[in-house]
Amino acid sequence: MMDKKLIEKYLKLYPQNDMEIKRVENDLEFYEKKKTEYKSNNQHGNRDEIIKKISDGLKQKHDQILELMNIKEYISLALMRTDSKCRKIIELRLWEMQSWDEISIAMGVSRRQTERIYQQFFSYFEKFNTTLLILDIQ
């Protein structure tokens, strides 16, 4: 099974995943334009070196988008496999940052039962290919 802390980290970021993908796509567009500018400018002394660095950066951005899309799919599939009660607990705990006591009151179940339902969610990750989650978002 994948490390619970890593899964929680990606779950916390899940609601912003689309915005992060868009941000990286905008970066790609910007650097593609810069690369084109440098290719057409023969008067820049370090032109080839700069173009190589931009190309390396573009590859990293492409890889980052692929990884973000894999993370999104990975978590979406796991969320679809769980029931609405568990999804609500995840939402309250990770996205709304509520305490276990607040969640148990909102859900109308004991704190222990709330934590148990939350822990059960991580069993869905046992069936998934953990190599998808290789991006280490800081």
C-alpha positions as CSV (number, residue, x, y, z in Angstrom):
1,M,0.0,0.0,0.0
2,M,1.1,3.5,-0.8
3,D,2.3,5.8,2.1
4,K,-0.8,7.3,3.7
5,K,0.9,10.7,4.2
6,L,1.7,10.9,0.5
7,I,-1.9,10.1,-0.4
8,E,-3.2,12.7,2.0
9,K,-0.8,15.3,0.5
10,Y,-2.2,14.7,-3.0
11,L,-5.8,14.6,-1.7
12,K,-5.3,18.0,-0.1
13,L,-4.1,19.4,-3.5
14,Y,-6.8,17.6,-5.5
15,P,-9.3,20.6,-5.6
16,Q,-6.6,22.8,-7.1
17,N,-5.3,20.3,-9.5
18,D,-7.0,21.8,-12.6
19,M,-5.7,25.3,-11.7
20,E,-2.2,23.9,-11.3
21,I,-2.4,22.1,-14.7
22,K,-3.6,25.4,-16.3
23,R,-0.7,27.3,-14.6
24,V,1.8,24.8,-16.0
25,E,0.2,25.0,-19.5
26,N,0.6,28.8,-19.3
27,D,4.2,28.4,-18.4
28,L,4.7,26.1,-21.4
29,E,3.1,28.6,-23.7
30,F,5.3,31.4,-22.4
31,Y,8.6,29.3,-22.8
32,E,7.6,28.1,-26.3
33,K,7.3,31.8,-27.3
34,K,10.6,32.6,-25.7
35,K,12.3,29.7,-27.5
36,T,10.9,30.9,-30.8
37,E,12.2,34.4,-30.1
38,Y,15.7,33.1,-29.3
39,K,15.7,30.9,-32.4
40,S,14.9,33.9,-34.6
41,N,17.5,36.1,-32.9
42,N,20.9,35.3,-34.3
43,Q,22.6,38.2,-32.5
44,H,22.4,36.9,-29.0
45,G,25.8,35.5,-27.9
46,N,24.5,32.6,-25.7
47,R,21.6,31.8,-28.0
48,D,22.2,28.0,-28.4
49,E,22.9,27.6,-24.6
50,I,19.7,29.5,-23.8
51,I,17.6,27.5,-26.3
52,K,18.9,24.3,-24.7
53,K,18.0,25.4,-21.2
54,I,14.5,26.5,-22.4
55,S,14.1,23.1,-24.1
56,D,15.1,21.3,-20.9
57,G,12.6,23.4,-19.0
58,L,9.9,22.6,-21.5
59,K,10.4,18.9,-21.1
60,Q,10.1,19.3,-17.3
61,K,6.9,21.2,-17.8
62,H,5.5,18.6,-20.1
63,D,6.4,15.9,-17.6
64,Q,4.8,17.9,-14.8
65,I,1.5,18.2,-16.7
66,L,1.5,14.5,-17.4
67,E,2.1,13.7,-13.7
68,L,-0.6,16.2,-12.6
69,M,-3.1,14.5,-15.0
70,N,-2.2,11.1,-13.7
71,I,-2.6,12.3,-10.1
72,K,-6.0,13.7,-10.9
73,E,-7.2,10.5,-12.6
74,Y,-5.7,8.3,-9.8
75,I,-7.6,10.2,-7.0
76,S,-10.8,10.6,-9.1
77,L,-11.0,6.9,-9.5
78,A,-10.4,6.3,-5.8
79,L,-13.1,8.9,-4.9
80,M,-15.6,7.3,-7.3
81,R,-15.1,3.9,-5.6
82,T,-16.0,5.2,-2.2
83,D,-19.4,6.1,-0.8
84,S,-20.7,9.6,-0.2
85,K,-20.2,9.5,3.5
86,C,-16.5,8.8,3.1
87,R,-16.1,11.5,0.4
88,K,-17.8,14.0,2.7
89,I,-15.4,13.1,5.5
90,I,-12.5,13.6,3.1
91,E,-13.9,16.9,2.0
92,L,-14.4,18.2,5.6
93,R,-11.0,16.9,6.9
94,L,-8.7,17.7,4.0
95,W,-10.3,20.5,2.1
96,E,-12.2,22.4,4.8
97,M,-9.6,21.5,7.5
98,Q,-12.1,20.6,10.1
99,S,-11.1,18.7,13.3
100,W,-12.3,15.1,13.9
101,D,-14.7,16.4,16.6
102,E,-16.3,18.9,14.1
103,I,-16.6,16.2,11.5
104,S,-18.2,13.7,13.8
105,I,-20.8,16.3,14.8
106,A,-21.5,17.2,11.2
107,M,-21.8,13.6,10.1
108,G,-23.8,12.5,13.2
109,V,-21.5,9.6,14.1
110,S,-18.8,9.1,16.8
111,R,-15.3,10.4,16.3
112,R,-14.0,6.9,16.3
113,Q,-16.4,5.8,13.5
114,T,-15.5,9.0,11.5
115,E,-11.8,8.1,11.7
116,R,-12.5,4.5,10.8
117,I,-14.5,5.5,7.7
118,Y,-11.6,7.9,6.7
119,Q,-9.0,5.1,7.2
120,Q,-11.1,2.7,5.0
121,F,-10.7,5.1,2.1
122,F,-7.0,4.3,1.9
123,S,-7.7,0.7,1.1
124,Y,-8.8,1.8,-2.3
125,F,-5.3,2.8,-3.1
126,E,-4.0,-0.8,-2.7
127,K,-5.4,-1.7,-6.1
128,F,-3.9,1.3,-7.9
129,N,-0.6,1.6,-9.7
130,T,1.4,3.6,-7.3
131,T,4.0,4.6,-9.9
132,L,1.5,7.2,-11.1
133,L,2.1,9.3,-8.0
134,I,5.7,10.3,-8.6
135,L,5.4,14.0,-8.5
136,D,6.7,15.5,-5.2
137,I,4.7,18.7,-4.9
138,Q,6.3,20.9,-2.3
